[in-house]
Amino acid sequence: MEKAEKRGKRGGAALAVRVVLALLLAVILVVVGYVVYLQANYYRIADHTALEVENNGENTLKIGDTYTAVIYNIGFGAYGPDYSFFMDTGEMKDGTKTSGKYGKAMSLDSVETHTEGAAGVIKNLNADFYLLQEVDVDADRSYHVNQEDFIKAGMNGYASVFANNFHSAYLFYPFNDPHGAVQAGLLSFSRYHISEAERRSYPVDNSFITKFTDLDRCFAQMRLPVEDGRELVLINSHMSAYDEGGTIRAQQLELLNSVIAEEYAKGNYVIVGGDFNHAMGEEVAEGFPSEQKFPSWVAVLTEEDLVNGVRIVRADNELEVPTCRGADIVYTKGVNYTTVVDGFLVTDNVRATAENIDTDFAYSDHNPVKLRFELIK
């Protein structure tokens, strides 16, 4: 009897080991299969890809006339005041570590509400040009709301250009709220004729994990004829945010500088607008009240980083209205770290002023910026 019991126990233990090993093997196969799936679906869009211009107009830009342009990162309709994003981390001044919660928007209703709110802000600003970032076309994170079509529906009389900069397979992370598959990009509008548009690929981090989670960074470069025979080169840009050490951002800035210098040398006018993911000057890096420490993700862009003949257009109210909030915690004015990372660069043949538009981050973790400019001889 005793020997039979021992054999039974040994048999039970052996079965338990086999079950554990089988489960472990199944997990390994699932993980390996998922990595193969991600790798098989990973690709980069080729540099110098031509972009389609829809509903193109015939109006030509004139020397000395005043025009307006607006930039706005709409945050894929997710970032209401109660939203925090899983990739964002920070630290309070008392030492408490902070980390965002969500991988996708909180609900379909929230995406529709924030997209509609952002579209309303855009329309009310009544600009000649719009440069928008983080516009989802078909994404799990935004419940498949086509934000490009939604915004375009209210933009009669504008040409539009879309450049894809996020095209990921299904990202099963964070595990409790997966980010999912994403198709998103940069959406630009113009009341004036665009003769040519192309997508320029920024250098990106190709390390094994990061390449699946970060955007396929790019800028949309549009050429608009000017009455004097030159061109306005209008650029919609979204540079990298999660770049420890700043190596990739430095490479991206080098490419952008080279394009600006080349066009300026031809005598063309250049305006770059977008989300630079750099504080736009030393003054705004720590220029706003906050209960959080200065975050590691913030790099500072100064005119010393730019080629000759180009400048940052500092908003008249740059120390009154920030354009970006930390998304590691929900938004409370005066608590979150805030700064100015959205703005415009212009060449010396463009006279310009800017204003940061205060939405109190109602529809995005960014505020819009409005530029008034003239092309000068």
BALOBA-1460 file (C-alpha; in Angstrom, 3 decimals):
// residues 377
<rec num="1" residu="m" x="0.000" y="0.000" z="0.000"/>
<rec num="2" residu="e" x="2.728" y="2.471" z="0.995"/>
<rec num="3" residu="k" x="4.692" y="1.791" z="-2.199"/>
<rec num="4" residu="a" x="1.549" y="2.334" z="-4.294"/>
<rec num="5" residu="e" x="0.939" y="5.682" z="-2.591"/>
<rec num="6" residu="k" x="4.513" y="6.758" z="-3.283"/>
<rec num="7" residu="r" x="4.215" y="5.727" z="-6.920"/>
<rec num="8" residu="g" x="0.926" y="7.673" z="-7.118"/>
<rec num="9" residu="k" x="2.546" y="10.788" z="-5.659"/>
<rec num="10" residu="r" x="5.501" y="10.503" z="-8.022"/>
<rec num="11" residu="g" x="3.112" y="10.065" z="-10.927"/>
<rec num="12" residu="g" x="1.102" y="13.106" z="-9.845"/>
<rec num="13" residu="a" x="4.229" y="15.202" z="-9.505"/>
<rec num="14" residu="a" x="5.454" y="14.108" z="-12.916"/>
<rec num="15" residu="l" x="2.081" y="15.008" z="-14.442"/>
<rec num="16" residu="a" x="2.191" y="18.425" z="-12.788"/>
<rec num="17" residu="v" x="5.688" y="19.015" z="-14.197"/>
<rec num="18" residu="r" x="4.533" y="17.986" z="-17.674"/>
<rec num="19" residu="v" x="1.545" y="20.352" z="-17.444"/>
<rec num="20" residu="v" x="3.755" y="23.258" z="-16.344"/>
<rec num="21" residu="l" x="6.259" y="22.544" z="-19.118"/>
<rec num="22" residu="a" x="3.459" y="22.313" z="-21.672"/>
<rec num="23" residu="l" x="2.038" y="25.656" z="-20.511"/>
<rec num="24" residu="l" x="5.488" y="27.218" z="-20.568"/>
<rec num="25" residu="l" x="6.079" y="25.917" z="-24.094"/>
<rec num="26" residu="a" x="2.691" y="27.284" z="-25.188"/>
<rec num="27" residu="v" x="3.558" y="30.718" z="-23.780"/>
<rec num="28" residu="i" x="6.943" y="30.674" z="-25.528"/>
<rec num="29" residu="l" x="5.299" y="29.699" z="-28.834"/>
<rec num="30" residu="v" x="2.731" y="32.492" z="-28.475"/>
<rec num="31" residu="v" x="5.414" y="35.080" z="-27.698"/>
<rec num="32" residu="v" x="7.657" y="33.923" z="-30.549"/>
<rec num="33" residu="g" x="4.683" y="33.838" z="-32.908"/>
<rec num="34" residu="y" x="3.679" y="37.366" z="-31.887"/>
<rec num="35" residu="v" x="7.203" y="38.702" z="-32.420"/>
<rec num="36" residu="v" x="7.290" y="37.056" z="-35.857"/>
<rec num="37" residu="y" x="3.905" y="38.662" z="-36.609"/>
<rec num="38" residu="l" x="5.196" y="42.113" z="-35.599"/>
<rec num="39" residu="q" x="8.368" y="41.700" z="-37.635"/>
<rec num="40" residu="a" x="6.481" y="40.431" z="-40.687"/>
<rec num="41" residu="n" x="4.192" y="43.473" z="-40.590"/>
<rec num="42" residu="y" x="6.899" y="46.062" z="-39.901"/>
<rec num="43" residu="y" x="7.978" y="48.374" z="-42.698"/>
<rec num="44" residu="r" x="9.114" y="51.944" z="-43.255"/>
<rec num="45" residu="i" x="7.532" y="54.152" z="-45.886"/>
<rec num="46" residu="a" x="10.104" y="55.181" z="-48.492"/>
<rec num="47" residu="d" x="11.586" y="58.659" z="-48.370"/>
<rec num="48" residu="h" x="10.455" y="61.133" z="-51.054"/>
<rec num="49" residu="t" x="7.070" y="59.426" z="-51.411"/>
<rec num="50" residu="a" x="4.686" y="61.592" z="-53.440"/>
<rec num="51" residu="l" x="1.540" y="62.670" z="-51.586"/>
<rec num="52" residu="e" x="-1.861" y="63.192" z="-53.146"/>
<rec num="53" residu="v" x="-3.353" y="66.677" z="-53.023"/>
<rec num="54" residu="e" x="-7.132" y="66.505" z="-52.790"/>
<rec num="55" residu="n" x="-9.509" y="69.331" z="-53.792"/>
<rec num="56" residu="n" x="-6.629" y="71.509" z="-54.970"/>
<rec num="57" residu="g" x="-7.433" y="75.182" z="-55.552"/>
<rec num="58" residu="e" x="-6.058" y="77.738" z="-57.990"/>
<rec num="59" residu="n" x="-5.247" y="80.699" z="-55.706"/>
<rec num="60" residu="t" x="-1.641" y="81.891" z="-55.796"/>
<rec num="61" residu="l" x="0.221" y="83.508" z="-52.920"/>
<rec num="62" residu="k" x="1.176" y="87.172" z="-53.190"/>
<rec num="63" residu="i" x="4.056" y="89.211" z="-51.810"/>
<rec num="64" residu="g" x="3.077" y="91.471" z="-48.906"/>
<rec num="65" residu="d" x="-0.372" y="89.970" z="-48.230"/>
<rec num="66" residu="t" x="-1.064" y="88.684" z="-44.719"/>
<rec num="67" residu="y" x="-1.822" y="84.986" z="-44.272"/>
<rec num="68" residu="t" x="-2.523" y="82.775" z="-41.260"/>
<rec num="69" residu="a" x="-1.519" y="79.226" z="-40.391"/>
<rec num="70" residu="v" x="-2.485" y="77.024" z="-37.437"/>
<rec num="71" residu="i" x="-0.750" y="73.973" z="-35.995"/>
<rec num="72" residu="y" x="-2.556" y="71.543" z="-33.694"/>
<rec num="73" residu="n" x="-1.644" y="68.086" z="-32.416"/>
<rec num="74" residu="i" x="-5.114" y="66.643" z="-31.750"/>
<rec num="75" residu="g" x="-3.809" y="63.631" z="-29.792"/>
<rec num="76" residu="f" x="-5.941" y="61.091" z="-31.740"/>
<rec num="77" residu="g" x="-9.033" y="62.292" z="-29.889"/>
<rec num="78" residu="a" x="-7.971" y="60.641" z="-26.634"/>
<rec num="79" residu="y" x="-6.445" y="63.325" z="-24.467"/>
<rec num="80" residu="g" x="-9.222" y="64.943" z="-22.486"/>
<rec num="81" residu="p" x="-8.296" y="66.384" z="-19.089"/>
<rec num="82" residu="d" x="-8.948" y="63.010" z="-17.387"/>
<rec num="83" residu="y" x="-6.622" y="61.077" z="-19.691"/>
<rec num="84" residu="s" x="-3.086" y="59.842" z="-19.054"/>
<rec num="85" residu="f" x="-0.961" y="57.822" z="-21.503"/>
<rec num="86" residu="f" x="0.897" y="54.633" z="-20.572"/>
<rec num="87" residu="m" x="4.199" y="55.633" z="-22.224"/>
<rec num="88" residu="d" x="4.474" y="58.879" z="-20.244"/>
<rec num="89" residu="t" x="6.263" y="58.917" z="-16.910"/>
<rec num="90" residu="g" x="7.321" y="61.657" z="-14.508"/>
<rec num="91" residu="e" x="7.955" y="62.637" z="-10.926"/>
<rec num="92" residu="m" x="6.269" y="65.017" z="-8.528"/>
<rec num="93" residu="k" x="8.405" y="67.506" z="-6.614"/>
<rec num="94" residu="d" x="7.826" y="65.475" z="-3.439"/>
<rec num="95" residu="g" x="9.502" y="62.492" z="-5.128"/>
<rec num="96" residu="t" x="6.367" y="60.535" z="-6.034"/>
<rec num="97" residu="k" x="6.833" y="58.673" z="-9.305"/>
<rec num="98" residu="t" x="4.050" y="59.029" z="-11.859"/>
<rec num="99" residu="s" x="3.021" y="56.924" z="-14.831"/>
<rec num="100" residu="g" x="0.199" y="57.185" z="-17.346"/>
<rec num="101" residu="k" x="-2.641" y="54.676" z="-17.325"/>
<rec num="102" residu="y" x="-4.275" y="54.155" z="-20.716"/>
<rec num="103" residu="g" x="-3.120" y="52.541" z="-23.961"/>
<rec num="104" residu="k" x="-6.063" y="53.748" z="-26.005"/>
<rec num="105" residu="a" x="-8.791" y="56.358" z="-25.640"/>
<rec num="106" residu="m" x="-11.142" y="55.883" z="-22.698"/>
<rec num="107" residu="s" x="-14.213" y="55.281" z="-24.885"/>
<rec num="108" residu="l" x="-15.697" y="55.749" z="-28.335"/>
<rec num="109" residu="d" x="-17.785" y="58.602" z="-26.967"/>
<rec num="110" residu="s" x="-14.675" y="60.395" z="-25.695"/>
<rec num="111" residu="v" x="-12.972" y="60.103" z="-29.100"/>
<rec num="112" residu="e" x="-16.002" y="61.530" z="-30.880"/>
<rec num="113" residu="t" x="-16.352" y="64.333" z="-28.324"/>
<rec num="114" residu="h" x="-12.687" y="65.367" z="-28.459"/>
<rec num="115" residu="t" x="-12.425" y="65.066" z="-32.244"/>
<rec num="116" residu="e" x="-15.537" y="67.213" z="-32.655"/>
<rec num="117" residu="g" x="-14.181" y="69.724" z="-30.127"/>
<rec num="118" residu="a" x="-10.811" y="69.945" z="-31.881"/>
<rec num="119" residu="a" x="-12.549" y="70.337" z="-35.255"/>
<rec num="120" residu="g" x="-14.562" y="73.214" z="-33.781"/>
<rec num="121" residu="v" x="-11.414" y="74.936" z="-32.534"/>
<rec num="122" residu="i" x="-9.842" y="74.545" z="-35.960"/>
<rec num="123" residu="k" x="-12.845" y="75.980" z="-37.788"/>
<rec num="124" residu="n" x="-13.176" y="78.956" z="-35.420"/>
<rec num="125" residu="l" x="-9.548" y="79.969" z="-35.981"/>
<rec num="126" residu="n" x="-10.376" y="80.529" z="-39.667"/>
<rec num="127" residu="a" x="-6.823" y="80.167" z="-40.980"/>
<rec num="128" residu="d" x="-5.504" y="79.891" z="-44.520"/>
<rec num="129" residu="f" x="-3.406" y="76.844" z="-43.647"/>
<rec num="130" residu="y" x="-3.678" y="74.076" z="-41.032"/>
<rec num="131" residu="l" x="-0.961" y="71.626" z="-40.028"/>
<rec num="132" residu="l" x="-2.395" y="68.857" z="-37.816"/>
<rec num="133" residu="q" x="-0.661" y="65.944" z="-36.113"/>
<rec num="134" residu="e" x="-1.839" y="62.613" z="-34.597"/>
<rec num="135" residu="v" x="-4.863" y="62.298" z="-36.848"/>
<rec num="136" residu="d" x="-6.131" y="58.689" z="-36.840"/>
<rec num="137" residu="v" x="-7.610" y="57.136" z="-39.956"/>
<rec num="138" residu="d" x="-8.236" y="53.600" z="-38.717"/>
<rec num="139" residu="a" x="-6.964" y="52.672" z="-35.276"/>
<rec num="140" residu="d" x="-7.963" y="50.506" z="-32.330"/>
<rec num="141" residu="r" x="-6.736" y="53.205" z="-29.962"/>
<rec num="142" residu="s" x="-9.403" y="55.630" z="-31.266"/>
<rec num="143" residu="y" x="-12.162" y="53.051" z="-31.800"/>
<rec num="144" residu="h" x="-11.780" y="53.278" z="-35.590"/>
<rec num="145" residu="v" x="-13.099" y="56.829" z="-35.841"/>
<rec num="146" residu="n" x="-11.816" y="58.223" z="-39.148"/>
<rec num="147" residu="q" x="-10.641" y="61.608" z="-37.901"/>
<rec num="148" residu="e" x="-9.290" y="62.620" z="-41.303"/>
<rec num="149" residu="d" x="-12.739" y="62.322" z="-42.893"/>
<rec num="150" residu="f" x="-14.423" y="63.904" z="-39.868"/>
<rec num="151" residu="i" x="-12.231" y="67.023" z="-39.991"/>
<rec num="152" residu="k" x="-12.229" y="67.271" z="-43.796"/>
<rec num="153" residu="a" x="-16.042" y="67.357" z="-43.789"/>
<rec num="154" residu="g" x="-15.918" y="70.828" z="-42.219"/>
<rec num="155" residu="m" x="-13.146" y="72.192" z="-44.459"/>
<rec num="156" residu="n" x="-14.890" y="73.141" z="-47.689"/>
<rec num="157" residu="g" x="-12.699" y="75.253" z="-49.958"/>
<rec num="158" residu="y" x="-9.422" y="73.774" z="-48.693"/>
<rec num="159" residu="a" x="-6.951" y="71.492" z="-50.431"/>
<rec num="160" residu="s" x="-5.819" y="68.645" z="-48.185"/>
<rec num="161" residu="v" x="-2.726" y="66.449" z="-47.924"/>
<rec num="162" residu="f" x="-2.343" y="63.389" z="-45.692"/>
<rec num="163" residu="a" x="0.990" y="61.768" z="-44.768"/>
<rec num="164" residu="n" x="0.990" y="58.459" z="-42.878"/>
<rec num="165" residu="n" x="3.443" y="58.362" z="-39.992"/>
<rec num="166" residu="f" x="2.062" y="55.573" z="-37.779"/>
<rec num="167" residu="h" x="1.199" y="52.218" z="-39.341"/>
<rec num="168" residu="s" x="1.602" y="49.527" z="-36.730"/>
<rec num="169" residu="a" x="0.458" y="45.945" z="-36.420"/>
<rec num="170" residu="y" x="-1.591" y="45.080" z="-33.325"/>
<rec num="171" residu="l" x="0.390" y="46.194" z="-30.254"/>
<rec num="172" residu="f" x="-0.730" y="44.010" z="-27.378"/>
<rec num="173" residu="y" x="0.495" y="46.455" z="-24.747"/>
<rec num="174" residu="p" x="-0.229" y="47.572" z="-22.104"/>
<rec num="175" residu="f" x="-1.783" y="44.193" z="-21.353"/>
<rec num="176" residu="n" x="-4.750" y="45.672" z="-19.486"/>
<rec num="177" residu="d" x="-5.539" y="48.206" z="-22.265"/>
<rec num="178" residu="p" x="-3.743" y="47.300" z="-25.522"/>
<rec num="179" residu="h" x="-2.837" y="50.114" z="-27.892"/>
<rec num="180" residu="g" x="-3.820" y="47.911" z="-30.840"/>
<rec num="181" residu="a" x="-3.244" y="48.454" z="-34.565"/>
<rec num="182" residu="v" x="-2.888" y="52.029" z="-35.830"/>
<rec num="183" residu="q" x="-3.064" y="53.935" z="-39.098"/>
<rec num="184" residu="a" x="-2.514" y="57.654" z="-38.447"/>
<rec num="185" residu="g" x="-0.614" y="60.659" z="-39.683"/>
<rec num="186" residu="l" x="-0.217" y="64.337" z="-40.516"/>
<rec num="187" residu="l" x="-3.133" y="66.192" z="-42.101"/>
<rec num="188" residu="s" x="-2.586" y="69.539" z="-43.832"/>
<rec num="189" residu="f" x="-5.026" y="72.038" z="-45.348"/>
<rec num="190" residu="s" x="-4.480" y="74.981" z="-47.709"/>
<rec num="191" residu="r" x="-6.695" y="77.630" z="-49.283"/>
<rec num="192" residu="y" x="-3.959" y="78.099" z="-51.894"/>
<rec num="193" residu="h" x="-2.730" y="75.956" z="-54.745"/>
<rec num="194" residu="i" x="-0.234" y="73.217" z="-53.875"/>
<rec num="195" residu="s" x="1.920" y="72.352" z="-56.889"/>
<rec num="196" residu="e" x="3.622" y="69.359" z="-55.271"/>
<rec num="197" residu="a" x="3.626" y="67.439" z="-51.978"/>
<rec num="198" residu="e" x="5.933" y="64.719" z="-50.734"/>
<rec num="199" residu="r" x="6.594" y="62.735" z="-47.591"/>
<rec num="200" residu="r" x="10.122" y="63.006" z="-46.155"/>
<rec num="201" residu="s" x="11.189" y="60.243" z="-43.779"/>
<rec num="202" residu="y" x="12.914" y="61.265" z="-40.567"/>
<rec num="203" residu="p" x="15.593" y="59.004" z="-39.066"/>
<rec num="204" residu="v" x="14.005" y="56.834" z="-36.346"/>
<rec num="205" residu="d" x="15.116" y="54.457" z="-33.610"/>
<rec num="206" residu="n" x="15.356" y="50.991" z="-35.206"/>
<rec num="207" residu="s" x="16.077" y="49.110" z="-31.978"/>
<rec num="208" residu="f" x="14.076" y="45.909" z="-31.681"/>
<rec num="209" residu="i" x="11.277" y="47.004" z="-29.343"/>
<rec num="210" residu="t" x="11.134" y="50.740" z="-30.048"/>
<rec num="211" residu="k" x="10.629" y="50.352" z="-33.785"/>
<rec num="212" residu="f" x="7.302" y="48.615" z="-33.127"/>
<rec num="213" residu="t" x="5.987" y="51.181" z="-30.637"/>
<rec num="214" residu="d" x="7.201" y="54.538" z="-31.973"/>
<rec num="215" residu="l" x="5.940" y="56.381" z="-35.041"/>
<rec num="216" residu="d" x="7.402" y="56.197" z="-38.536"/>
<rec num="217" residu="r" x="8.394" y="59.834" z="-38.086"/>
<rec num="218" residu="c" x="8.201" y="62.114" z="-41.097"/>
<rec num="219" residu="f" x="7.310" y="65.544" z="-42.355"/>
<rec num="220" residu="a" x="4.989" y="66.528" z="-45.188"/>
<rec num="221" residu="q" x="6.659" y="69.016" z="-47.546"/>
<rec num="222" residu="m" x="4.327" y="71.070" z="-49.743"/>
<rec num="223" residu="r" x="5.249" y="73.495" z="-52.502"/>
<rec num="224" residu="l" x="2.994" y="76.491" z="-53.168"/>
<rec num="225" residu="p" x="3.599" y="78.888" z="-56.093"/>
<rec num="226" residu="v" x="4.175" y="82.574" z="-55.280"/>
<rec num="227" residu="e" x="3.415" y="85.379" z="-57.735"/>
<rec num="228" residu="d" x="7.104" y="86.340" z="-58.024"/>
<rec num="229" residu="g" x="7.996" y="82.909" z="-59.418"/>
<rec num="230" residu="r" x="9.413" y="81.552" z="-56.188"/>
<rec num="231" residu="e" x="7.764" y="78.974" z="-53.934"/>
<rec num="232" residu="l" x="6.568" y="78.766" z="-50.361"/>
<rec num="233" residu="v" x="7.812" y="75.458" z="-48.969"/>
<rec num="234" residu="l" x="5.331" y="74.632" z="-46.202"/>
<rec num="235" residu="i" x="6.305" y="71.772" z="-43.896"/>
<rec num="236" residu="n" x="4.121" y="69.862" z="-41.427"/>
<rec num="237" residu="s" x="6.455" y="68.119" z="-38.967"/>
<rec num="238" residu="h" x="6.198" y="65.770" z="-35.978"/>
<rec num="239" residu="m" x="9.543" y="64.893" z="-34.391"/>
<rec num="240" residu="s" x="10.353" y="62.098" z="-31.935"/>
<rec num="241" residu="a" x="9.384" y="62.318" z="-28.281"/>
<rec num="242" residu="y" x="10.686" y="59.126" z="-26.634"/>
<rec num="243" residu="d" x="14.384" y="59.486" z="-27.384"/>
<rec num="244" residu="e" x="16.630" y="59.106" z="-24.365"/>
<rec num="245" residu="g" x="19.855" y="60.985" z="-24.964"/>
<rec num="246" residu="g" x="18.406" y="62.895" z="-27.911"/>
<rec num="247" residu="t" x="20.418" y="61.039" z="-30.584"/>
<rec num="248" residu="i" x="17.497" y="60.483" z="-32.949"/>
<rec num="249" residu="r" x="16.107" y="63.990" z="-32.504"/>
<rec num="250" residu="a" x="19.526" y="65.418" z="-33.392"/>
<rec num="251" residu="q" x="19.536" y="63.382" z="-36.617"/>
<rec num="252" residu="q" x="16.001" y="64.516" z="-37.411"/>
<rec num="253" residu="l" x="16.939" y="68.154" z="-36.859"/>
<rec num="254" residu="e" x="19.961" y="67.719" z="-39.112"/>
<rec num="255" residu="l" x="17.715" y="66.530" z="-41.952"/>
<rec num="256" residu="l" x="15.215" y="69.334" z="-41.405"/>
<rec num="257" residu="n" x="17.990" y="71.925" z="-41.328"/>
<rec num="258" residu="s" x="19.429" y="70.607" z="-44.598"/>
<rec num="259" residu="v" x="16.049" y="70.885" z="-46.346"/>
<rec num="260" residu="i" x="15.487" y="74.429" z="-45.068"/>
<rec num="261" residu="a" x="18.996" y="75.510" z="-46.094"/>
<rec num="262" residu="e" x="18.614" y="74.040" z="-49.591"/>
<rec num="263" residu="e" x="15.270" y="75.742" z="-50.216"/>
<rec num="264" residu="y" x="16.369" y="79.066" z="-48.739"/>
<rec num="265" residu="a" x="19.474" y="79.026" z="-50.942"/>
<rec num="266" residu="k" x="17.153" y="78.766" z="-53.964"/>
<rec num="267" residu="g" x="15.403" y="81.939" z="-52.804"/>
<rec num="268" residu="n" x="12.275" y="80.115" z="-51.675"/>
<rec num="269" residu="y" x="10.253" y="80.950" z="-48.573"/>
<rec num="270" residu="v" x="10.161" y="78.240" z="-45.896"/>
<rec num="271" residu="i" x="7.720" y="77.760" z="-43.019"/>
<rec num="272" residu="v" x="7.958" y="74.711" z="-40.746"/>
<rec num="273" residu="g" x="5.117" y="74.124" z="-38.301"/>
<rec num="274" residu="g" x="4.308" y="71.270" z="-35.997"/>
<rec num="275" residu="d" x="5.046" y="69.367" z="-32.824"/>
<rec num="276" residu="f" x="8.809" y="69.572" z="-32.354"/>
<rec num="277" residu="n" x="8.859" y="67.642" z="-29.059"/>
<rec num="278" residu="h" x="11.459" y="70.189" z="-27.951"/>
<rec num="279" residu="a" x="10.837" y="73.132" z="-25.648"/>
<rec num="280" residu="m" x="10.927" y="76.083" z="-28.043"/>
<rec num="281" residu="g" x="13.537" y="78.098" z="-26.149"/>
<rec num="282" residu="e" x="15.181" y="78.087" z="-22.718"/>
<rec num="283" residu="e" x="12.590" y="80.465" z="-21.259"/>
<rec num="284" residu="v" x="9.619" y="78.143" z="-21.816"/>
<rec num="285" residu="a" x="11.379" y="74.951" z="-20.693"/>
<rec num="286" residu="e" x="10.621" y="75.781" z="-17.051"/>
<rec num="287" residu="g" x="8.476" y="78.865" z="-17.535"/>
<rec num="288" residu="f" x="5.174" y="77.631" z="-16.092"/>
<rec num="289" residu="p" x="4.008" y="76.798" z="-12.538"/>
<rec num="290" residu="s" x="4.057" y="73.060" z="-11.823"/>
<rec num="291" residu="e" x="4.116" y="70.555" z="-8.992"/>
<rec num="292" residu="q" x="6.229" y="68.197" z="-11.084"/>
<rec num="293" residu="k" x="9.970" y="67.991" z="-11.611"/>
<rec num="294" residu="f" x="11.510" y="68.900" z="-14.955"/>
<rec num="295" residu="p" x="10.973" y="65.750" z="-17.073"/>
<rec num="296" residu="s" x="13.742" y="63.824" z="-18.780"/>
<rec num="297" residu="w" x="11.895" y="63.734" z="-22.122"/>
<rec num="298" residu="v" x="12.195" y="67.484" z="-22.661"/>
<rec num="299" residu="a" x="14.982" y="68.696" z="-24.934"/>
<rec num="300" residu="v" x="15.422" y="72.396" z="-25.688"/>
<rec num="301" residu="l" x="15.534" y="73.874" z="-29.195"/>
<rec num="302" residu="t" x="17.272" y="77.218" z="-29.648"/>
<rec num="303" residu="e" x="18.195" y="79.245" z="-32.719"/>
<rec num="304" residu="e" x="21.779" y="78.095" z="-32.264"/>
<rec num="305" residu="d" x="20.518" y="74.653" z="-33.348"/>
<rec num="306" residu="l" x="19.198" y="76.044" z="-36.637"/>
<rec num="307" residu="v" x="20.915" y="76.921" z="-39.903"/>
<rec num="308" residu="n" x="21.578" y="80.551" z="-40.816"/>
<rec num="309" residu="g" x="18.599" y="82.429" z="-42.149"/>
<rec num="310" residu="v" x="15.918" y="80.671" z="-40.094"/>
<rec num="311" residu="r" x="14.389" y="81.574" z="-36.742"/>
<rec num="312" residu="i" x="11.879" y="80.346" z="-34.179"/>
<rec num="313" residu="v" x="8.726" y="82.462" z="-34.146"/>
<rec num="314" residu="r" x="8.249" y="83.039" z="-30.431"/>
<rec num="315" residu="a" x="4.591" y="83.535" z="-29.544"/>
<rec num="316" residu="d" x="3.751" y="86.907" z="-28.024"/>
<rec num="317" residu="n" x="2.084" y="85.054" z="-25.123"/>
<rec num="318" residu="e" x="4.582" y="82.190" z="-24.882"/>
<rec num="319" residu="l" x="4.992" y="82.566" z="-21.098"/>
<rec num="320" residu="e" x="1.244" y="82.810" z="-20.530"/>
<rec num="321" residu="v" x="-0.110" y="79.880" z="-22.565"/>
<rec num="322" residu="p" x="1.758" y="76.548" z="-22.814"/>
<rec num="323" residu="t" x="1.152" y="74.257" z="-25.778"/>
<rec num="324" residu="c" x="1.792" y="70.838" z="-24.212"/>
<rec num="325" residu="r" x="1.037" y="69.176" z="-20.879"/>
<rec num="326" residu="g" x="2.620" y="66.157" z="-19.257"/>
<rec num="327" residu="a" x="0.333" y="63.173" z="-19.851"/>
<rec num="328" residu="d" x="1.680" y="60.972" z="-17.055"/>
<rec num="329" residu="i" x="-1.145" y="62.245" z="-14.809"/>
<rec num="330" residu="v" x="-4.615" y="63.685" z="-15.404"/>
<rec num="331" residu="y" x="-4.657" y="67.396" z="-16.099"/>
<rec num="332" residu="t" x="-4.954" y="69.951" z="-13.324"/>
<rec num="333" residu="k" x="-3.796" y="73.454" z="-14.167"/>
<rec num="334" residu="g" x="-0.684" y="74.372" z="-12.187"/>
<rec num="335" residu="v" x="0.009" y="70.736" z="-11.254"/>
<rec num="336" residu="n" x="1.135" y="69.102" z="-14.509"/>
<rec num="337" residu="y" x="4.419" y="70.041" z="-16.110"/>
<rec num="338" residu="t" x="3.641" y="72.242" z="-19.118"/>
<rec num="339" residu="t" x="5.805" y="73.828" z="-21.778"/>
<rec num="340" residu="v" x="5.820" y="75.026" z="-25.409"/>
<rec num="341" residu="v" x="6.816" y="72.302" z="-27.891"/>
<rec num="342" residu="d" x="4.542" y="73.361" z="-30.763"/>
<rec num="343" residu="g" x="5.438" y="76.256" z="-33.006"/>
<rec num="344" residu="f" x="6.869" y="77.570" z="-36.245"/>
<rec num="345" residu="l" x="10.251" y="78.096" z="-37.865"/>
<rec num="346" residu="v" x="10.507" y="80.634" z="-40.702"/>
<rec num="347" residu="t" x="13.233" y="81.842" z="-43.021"/>
<rec num="348" residu="d" x="14.314" y="85.488" z="-43.014"/>
<rec num="349" residu="n" x="12.180" y="86.303" z="-46.052"/>
<rec num="350" residu="v" x="9.042" y="85.619" z="-44.010"/>
<rec num="351" residu="r" x="7.764" y="88.266" z="-41.586"/>
<rec num="352" residu="a" x="5.761" y="86.526" z="-38.840"/>
<rec num="353" residu="t" x="4.179" y="86.696" z="-35.387"/>
<rec num="354" residu="a" x="2.557" y="83.903" z="-33.391"/>
<rec num="355" residu="e" x="-0.037" y="83.368" z="-30.687"/>
<rec num="356" residu="n" x="-0.573" y="80.294" z="-28.504"/>
<rec num="357" residu="i" x="-4.299" y="79.500" z="-28.358"/>
<rec num="358" residu="d" x="-5.576" y="78.607" z="-24.887"/>
<rec num="359" residu="t" x="-8.042" y="75.687" z="-24.946"/>
<rec num="360" residu="d" x="-6.962" y="74.666" z="-21.420"/>
<rec num="361" residu="f" x="-6.177" y="71.251" z="-22.968"/>
<rec num="362" residu="a" x="-9.881" y="70.489" z="-23.298"/>
<rec num="363" residu="y" x="-9.568" y="68.243" z="-26.381"/>
<rec num="364" residu="s" x="-5.898" y="67.254" z="-26.541"/>
<rec num="365" residu="d" x="-2.681" y="67.308" z="-24.529"/>
<rec num="366" residu="h" x="-1.662" y="70.131" z="-26.885"/>
<rec num="367" residu="n" x="-2.886" y="73.658" z="-27.568"/>
<rec num="368" residu="p" x="-2.918" y="75.130" z="-31.095"/>
<rec num="369" residu="v" x="-0.580" y="77.895" z="-32.260"/>
<rec num="370" residu="k" x="-1.631" y="80.519" z="-34.814"/>
<rec num="371" residu="l" x="0.881" y="82.211" z="-37.116"/>
<rec num="372" residu="r" x="0.347" y="85.472" z="-39.025"/>
<rec num="373" residu="f" x="2.846" y="85.953" z="-41.793"/>
<rec num="374" residu="e" x="3.844" y="87.869" z="-44.922"/>
<rec num="375" residu="l" x="6.206" y="86.881" z="-47.698"/>
<rec num="376" residu="i" x="8.689" y="89.695" z="-48.297"/>
<rec num="377" residu="k" x="11.197" y="90.456" z="-51.056"/>
